[in-house]
Amino acid sequence: MADPFPDDPARRTVALVLAGGRGSRLSPLTDARSKPAVPVAGQYRLIDVVLSNLAHSGLRDVWVVEQYRPFTLNQHLAGGRPWDLDGTRHGLRILPPAEGRTEEGFSAGNGHALFQQLSLLEAFGAETVVVLSADHLYQFDLGPALDQHRERGSDLTVVTTETDEDPSRFGVVQVDGEGAVTDYAYKPQDPAGNLVAAEIFLFNVPALARATRRLTDEQDDPEGTSLGDYGETILPYFVQECSVHEYRLEGYWRDIGTIDAYFKAHMELLEQRGLQLSRPGWPLITNAESTPPAWIDTKATVSASLISAGARILGEVEHSVIGPGVVVESGAKVSRSVLLGQATVPAGAVLESVIADVGAEIPAGRSGRTKPGPGNITVLVPADRGPDSDDETTGH
């Protein structure tokens, strides 16, 4: 049978979404779910951002690498159907940890996880693999970046952005006048600038195979565990030994891997300077539940807020994100807060700078601080959450 896509460049490109990390910096929101399954902007999940970007960019082969607490994430992914990635030959593929070959099993870092998928990428015939994380907010068309990657014959293209945060949290990149990457420093103590990797990497698959196998051979490590985090091993090797160029991501980009960053991103969203949920031609796609419209009572007051379907507002809501199924009773006040879903704010409660997880028990009285400093955002979680619970038990 003839190949049905003989001239389709997308057939030669695989997007590999690394979604297996524990996300400990986002605890307690990740105590009962994987980080990509954490709700964001009311009705969405973090994984929706990367999948929406890939779908709008026309990529048809999307592989999701899982490890930590995958149940809720798989339930949401629904085989890729919401993003039109449920094809027979192409589409969403789940890559769970497995046993049977020396390079399989649980990964010891994202570099190791990348190494574990190399044989599958080669067998598939992929020429380019786009490696992405699932804990960033941005809207980005990968098409022009892929075009540049091929035109310049790059072994690696690093998508970069200028950050307004502490660059030492990221991989700091130096480039010359031609856009060639001359240095990559992973979370340096003394960063030389604010140009950082946006955690979107376009690798030439044969070059990646040569690099990782050389690195593992040097360590006498056929299983690849010594690769650890690719920012410490694979990326520095490419910069030193291969052809590496940048592609600049202009516009909004935010890493939300910490509670402070997660809260800040939601405040930016409400201030109309964050992710553009209503961007024409580039909507954020999700696996939406069948939920009735939100109800706003005649005595309620709501300002500068996002109210999700299924919410009932009878009290006061100001500059907040209200998730599905949240009830704000009459006499309750919610200010500068993010309520993820399925929770009741009782009469007499006052929430300021609070994140309330799905199903959280919210006490009457005051919770949170008017002007919290870094590390002092109040996070409320369900009282009965145990070490083996998953957030699907709360109905969201």
C-alpha positions as CSV (number, residue, x, y, z in Angstrom):
1,M,0.0,0.0,0.0
2,A,1.3,3.4,-0.9
3,D,2.3,5.8,1.8
4,P,-0.7,8.2,2.2
5,F,1.5,11.1,3.2
6,P,4.6,10.8,1.1
7,D,5.3,14.6,0.9
8,D,3.9,15.7,4.3
9,P,6.7,17.3,6.4
10,A,4.6,16.7,9.6
11,R,5.1,13.0,9.1
12,R,8.8,13.5,9.8
13,T,8.2,15.4,13.0
14,V,7.2,14.1,16.4
15,A,6.3,16.3,19.3
16,L,7.4,14.7,22.6
17,V,5.7,16.1,25.6
18,L,7.5,15.3,28.9
19,A,4.6,15.0,31.3
20,G,6.0,12.6,33.9
21,G,7.6,14.8,36.4
22,R,6.4,14.9,40.0
23,G,6.2,18.7,40.1
24,S,7.2,18.9,43.8
25,R,7.7,22.7,43.6
26,L,4.0,23.0,42.9
27,S,3.0,21.0,45.9
28,P,0.4,20.6,47.4
29,L,-1.4,21.0,44.0
30,T,0.6,18.1,42.7
31,D,0.2,15.8,45.7
32,A,-2.8,14.0,44.2
33,R,-2.2,14.5,40.5
34,S,0.5,14.9,37.9
35,K,1.6,18.5,37.2
36,P,0.2,18.6,33.6
37,A,-3.2,17.7,35.1
38,V,-3.3,20.7,37.4
39,P,-6.3,23.0,36.6
40,V,-5.5,26.4,35.2
41,A,-7.5,29.5,34.2
42,G,-10.7,28.0,35.6
43,Q,-11.9,25.3,33.1
44,Y,-8.5,24.1,31.7
45,R,-5.6,21.9,32.6
46,L,-1.9,22.7,32.1
47,I,-1.5,20.1,29.5
48,D,-4.1,22.0,27.4
49,V,-1.6,24.7,26.7
50,V,1.1,22.6,25.0
51,L,-1.5,20.4,23.2
52,S,-3.4,23.4,21.8
53,N,-0.1,25.0,20.5
54,L,0.8,21.7,18.8
55,A,-2.6,21.2,17.3
56,H,-2.8,24.8,16.0
57,S,0.7,24.4,14.6
58,G,-0.4,21.4,12.5
59,L,1.6,18.7,14.3
60,R,-0.1,15.4,14.0
61,D,2.2,13.0,15.9
62,V,2.2,14.0,19.6
63,W,3.6,11.6,22.1
64,V,3.1,12.1,25.8
65,V,5.7,10.6,28.2
66,E,4.1,9.8,31.6
67,Q,5.3,8.5,34.9
68,Y,3.9,10.2,38.1
69,R,0.1,9.7,38.8
70,P,-1.1,9.4,35.2
71,F,-4.7,8.4,35.9
72,T,-6.3,11.9,36.0
73,L,-4.2,13.0,33.1
74,N,-5.2,10.1,30.9
75,Q,-8.8,10.7,31.8
76,H,-8.5,14.2,30.6
77,L,-6.6,13.4,27.4
78,A,-9.3,11.1,26.1
79,G,-7.1,9.7,23.5
80,G,-6.4,13.1,21.9
81,R,-10.0,13.6,20.7
82,P,-10.5,17.2,21.9
83,W,-7.5,18.3,19.9
84,D,-8.3,16.2,16.8
85,L,-5.3,14.0,17.7
86,D,-7.2,10.7,17.7
87,G,-6.1,9.4,14.3
88,T,-5.3,5.9,13.4
89,R,-1.8,6.3,11.8
90,H,-1.1,9.7,13.4
91,G,-2.2,11.4,16.6
92,L,-1.7,11.3,20.4
93,R,0.3,8.4,21.8
94,I,0.8,7.7,25.5
95,L,4.2,6.5,26.5
96,P,4.1,5.1,30.0
97,P,7.0,3.5,31.9
98,A,7.6,-0.1,30.7
99,E,9.9,-3.0,31.2
100,G,11.4,-5.4,28.7
101,R,14.4,-3.6,27.4
102,T,17.4,-2.2,29.2
103,E,16.6,1.4,28.3
104,E,13.0,1.2,29.6
105,G,11.4,1.5,33.0
106,F,11.1,4.6,35.2
107,S,13.2,7.5,34.1
108,A,15.9,9.2,36.3
109,G,15.3,12.7,34.8
110,N,14.1,14.3,31.6
111,G,17.3,13.6,29.8
112,H,17.0,9.9,30.6
113,A,13.3,10.0,29.6
114,L,14.3,11.5,26.2
115,F,16.9,8.7,25.7
116,Q,14.3,6.1,26.5
117,Q,12.2,7.2,23.5
118,L,15.0,7.3,20.9
119,S,14.6,3.8,19.6
120,L,10.9,4.5,19.0
121,L,11.6,7.8,17.3
122,E,14.1,6.0,15.0
123,A,11.7,3.2,14.2
124,F,9.0,5.7,13.4
125,G,11.2,7.4,10.9
126,A,11.2,10.8,12.7
127,E,13.8,13.3,11.4
128,T,12.9,16.0,14.0
129,V,11.6,15.7,17.5
130,V,10.2,18.7,19.3
131,V,10.7,18.3,23.0
132,L,8.3,20.3,25.2
133,S,7.4,20.5,28.9
134,A,3.9,21.0,30.2
135,D,4.3,23.6,32.9
136,H,4.5,26.9,30.8
137,L,1.9,29.3,29.5
138,Y,2.4,30.7,26.0
139,Q,0.9,30.8,22.5
140,F,3.4,29.9,19.9
141,D,3.3,28.7,16.3
142,L,5.9,26.0,15.8
143,G,5.7,26.1,12.0
144,P,8.2,29.0,11.4
145,A,10.6,27.5,14.0
146,L,10.5,24.1,12.2
147,D,11.0,25.9,8.8
148,Q,14.1,27.7,10.2
149,H,15.4,24.5,11.8
150,R,15.3,22.7,8.4
151,E,16.6,25.6,6.3
152,R,19.6,26.2,8.6
153,G,20.3,22.5,8.9
154,S,20.4,22.8,12.7
155,D,21.2,19.9,14.9
156,L,19.2,21.7,17.6
157,T,17.0,24.8,17.6
158,V,16.4,26.3,21.1
159,V,13.3,28.4,21.4
160,T,14.3,31.3,23.6
161,T,12.5,34.2,25.3
162,E,13.6,37.2,27.4
163,T,12.3,36.7,31.0
164,D,11.4,39.4,33.5
165,E,11.9,36.9,36.3
166,D,15.1,35.7,37.9
167,P,17.1,34.1,35.0
168,S,18.9,31.8,37.4
169,R,15.7,29.6,37.5
170,F,16.2,28.7,33.9
171,G,18.7,27.7,31.2
172,V,20.4,30.9,30.2
173,V,21.4,31.2,26.6
174,Q,24.0,33.3,24.8
175,V,23.8,33.9,21.0
176,D,25.9,35.6,18.4
177,G,24.8,38.1,15.7
178,E,23.7,35.2,13.4
179,G,21.5,33.5,16.0
180,A,23.9,30.7,16.7
181,V,23.9,29.6,20.3
182,T,27.3,30.1,21.8
183,D,26.7,29.1,25.4
184,Y,24.0,27.4,27.6
185,A,24.2,27.6,31.4
186,Y,21.7,25.6,33.3
187,K,20.3,27.5,36.3
188,P,23.6,29.5,36.8
189,Q,24.2,31.3,40.1
190,D,25.4,34.4,38.2
191,P,23.4,34.5,34.9
192,A,24.9,36.5,32.1
193,G,21.7,38.1,30.8
194,N,18.0,37.4,30.7
195,L,17.7,35.4,27.5
196,V,16.5,31.9,28.5
197,A,15.4,28.6,27.0
198,A,11.6,28.5,26.8
199,E,11.7,24.7,27.3
200,I,10.9,24.0,23.6
201,F,13.7,22.2,21.8
202,L,13.8,21.1,18.2
203,F,16.3,18.2,17.8
204,N,17.6,16.5,14.7
205,V,16.9,12.9,15.7
206,P,20.1,11.3,14.2
207,A,22.2,14.0,15.9
208,L,20.3,13.4,19.2
209,A,21.0,9.6,18.9
210,R,24.7,10.2,18.3
211,A,25.0,12.7,21.2
212,T,23.2,10.6,23.8
213,R,24.9,7.4,22.8
214,R,28.3,9.1,23.0
215,L,27.5,10.5,26.4
216,T,26.3,7.2,27.7
217,D,29.2,5.3,26.3
218,E,31.6,7.7,28.1
219,Q,29.8,6.8,31.3
220,D,29.6,3.1,30.5
221,D,25.9,3.5,31.0
222,P,23.8,1.6,28.5
223,E,20.5,2.4,30.3
224,G,21.1,6.2,30.1
225,T,20.4,7.0,33.7
226,S,23.6,9.2,33.8
227,L,21.9,11.7,31.4
228,G,19.7,12.9,34.3
229,D,18.4,16.4,33.4
230,Y,19.1,17.3,29.7
231,G,20.0,20.8,30.8
232,E,23.0,19.4,32.6
233,T,24.1,16.9,30.0
234,I,22.6,16.8,26.5
235,L,22.2,20.6,25.9
236,P,25.7,21.5,26.9
237,Y,27.1,18.8,24.6
238,F,25.1,20.1,21.7
239,V,26.2,23.6,22.2
240,Q,29.9,22.5,22.3
241,E,29.8,19.9,19.5
242,C,26.9,20.6,17.2
243,S,25.1,23.2,15.1
244,V,22.7,25.0,17.5
245,H,20.6,28.1,16.7
246,E,17.9,30.0,18.6
247,Y,14.4,30.9,17.5
248,R,12.9,33.8,19.5
249,L,9.5,33.5,21.1
250,E,8.0,37.0,21.2
251,G,5.2,37.8,23.6
252,Y,3.9,36.3,26.8
253,W,5.7,33.3,28.3
254,R,5.5,32.2,31.9
255,D,6.9,29.2,33.8
256,I,4.3,28.2,36.4
257,G,6.2,25.4,38.1
258,T,5.9,27.0,41.6
259,I,3.0,28.1,43.7
260,D,4.1,31.8,43.5
261,A,4.4,31.6,39.7
262,Y,1.1,29.8,39.4
263,F,-0.6,32.5,41.4
264,K,1.1,35.3,39.5
265,A,0.1,33.9,36.1
266,H,-3.5,33.9,37.2
267,M,-3.3,37.5,38.4
268,E,-1.7,38.5,35.0
269,L,-4.5,36.7,33.2
270,L,-7.1,38.8,35.1
271,E,-5.1,41.9,34.4
272,Q,-5.3,41.2,30.6
273,R,-1.5,40.9,30.3
274,G,-1.2,37.1,30.5
275,L,-2.3,34.2,28.3
276,Q,-4.9,35.4,25.8
277,L,-7.8,32.9,26.2
278,S,-9.8,34.6,23.5
279,R,-7.0,35.0,20.9
280,P,-8.6,34.8,17.4
281,G,-7.6,31.7,15.6
282,W,-5.7,30.3,18.5
283,P,-8.1,29.2,21.2
284,L,-7.1,27.2,24.2
285,I,-8.7,23.7,23.7
286,T,-9.7,21.5,26.5
287,N,-11.7,18.3,27.2
288,A,-14.7,20.2,28.5
289,E,-17.2,18.5,30.9
290,S,-20.9,18.8,30.3
291,T,-21.7,21.5,32.9
292,P,-24.6,24.0,33.1
293,P,-23.8,27.7,32.8
294,A,-22.6,29.7,35.7
295,W,-25.3,31.4,37.9
296,I,-24.8,35.0,39.2
297,D,-27.4,36.0,41.8
298,T,-29.0,39.4,41.7
299,K,-27.4,40.3,45.0
300,A,-24.0,39.1,44.0
301,T,-21.1,41.5,43.0
302,V,-18.5,40.3,40.5
303,S,-15.7,42.3,39.1
304,A,-12.6,41.6,37.0
305,S,-13.0,37.9,37.4
306,L,-13.3,34.6,35.4
307,I,-16.3,32.6,36.3
308,S,-16.4,29.0,35.0
309,A,-19.4,27.0,34.0
310,G,-21.2,25.3,36.9
311,A,-20.3,28.0,39.4
312,R,-22.9,29.7,41.6
313,I,-22.1,33.2,42.9
314,L,-24.3,34.7,45.6
315,G,-21.6,36.7,47.4
316,E,-18.8,39.0,46.4
317,V,-16.0,38.1,44.0
318,E,-13.3,40.5,43.0
319,H,-10.2,39.9,40.8
320,S,-10.4,36.1,41.1
321,V,-10.6,32.9,39.1
322,I,-13.6,30.7,40.0
323,G,-13.5,27.1,38.8
324,P,-16.3,24.7,37.8
325,G,-18.8,23.9,40.6
326,V,-17.6,26.5,43.0
327,V,-20.3,28.1,45.2
328,V,-19.7,31.5,46.8
329,E,-22.5,31.9,49.4
330,S,-24.2,35.1,50.3
331,G,-22.1,37.0,52.8
332,A,-18.8,35.5,51.6
333,K,-16.0,37.5,49.9
334,V,-13.4,36.2,47.5
335,S,-10.6,38.6,46.5
336,R,-7.4,38.0,44.4
337,S,-7.9,34.2,44.7
338,V,-7.9,31.2,42.5
339,L,-10.5,28.5,43.3
340,L,-9.9,25.4,41.2
341,G,-13.3,23.8,41.5
342,Q,-16.0,21.9,43.5
343,A,-15.7,23.9,46.7
344,T,-18.0,26.1,48.7
345,V,-17.1,29.4,50.2
346,P,-19.4,29.7,53.2
347,A,-21.2,32.8,54.5
348,G,-18.8,34.8,56.6
349,A,-15.6,33.6,54.8
350,V,-13.1,36.1,53.5
351,L,-10.5,34.8,51.1
352,E,-7.5,37.0,50.1
353,S,-4.6,35.7,48.0
354,V,-5.8,32.1,48.3
355,I,-5.5,29.1,46.1
356,A,-8.2,26.5,46.9
357,D,-7.7,23.1,45.3
358,V,-10.5,21.1,43.9
359,G,-12.8,20.0,46.7
360,A,-11.0,22.1,49.3
361,E,-12.7,22.6,52.7
362,I,-12.9,26.4,53.1
363,P,-13.5,27.6,56.6
364,A,-15.7,30.5,57.7
365,G,-13.6,33.5,58.7
366,R,-10.6,35.0,57.1
367,S,-8.0,33.0,55.1
368,G,-4.9,34.4,53.4
369,R,-3.1,37.7,53.5
370,T,-3.8,41.0,51.9
371,K,-0.2,41.4,50.6
372,P,1.6,38.1,50.9
373,G,5.3,37.9,50.2
374,P,7.0,35.2,48.1
375,G,6.3,31.8,49.5
376,N,3.3,33.0,51.5
377,I,0.4,32.3,49.2
378,T,-2.2,30.4,51.2
379,V,-3.2,27.0,49.6
380,L,-6.2,25.2,50.8
381,V,-6.7,21.5,50.0
382,P,-9.3,18.8,50.8
383,A,-9.2,17.8,54.5
384,D,-9.4,14.1,53.6
385,R,-6.7,14.0,51.0
386,G,-4.4,11.1,51.6
387,P,-1.2,10.0,50.0
388,D,-2.9,7.7,47.5
389,S,-5.8,9.9,46.5
390,D,-6.4,11.3,43.0
391,D,-8.3,14.5,42.2
392,E,-10.9,12.6,40.1
393,T,-12.4,11.4,43.4
394,T,-13.5,15.0,44.0
395,G,-15.5,15.1,40.7
396,H,-13.3,17.4,38.6
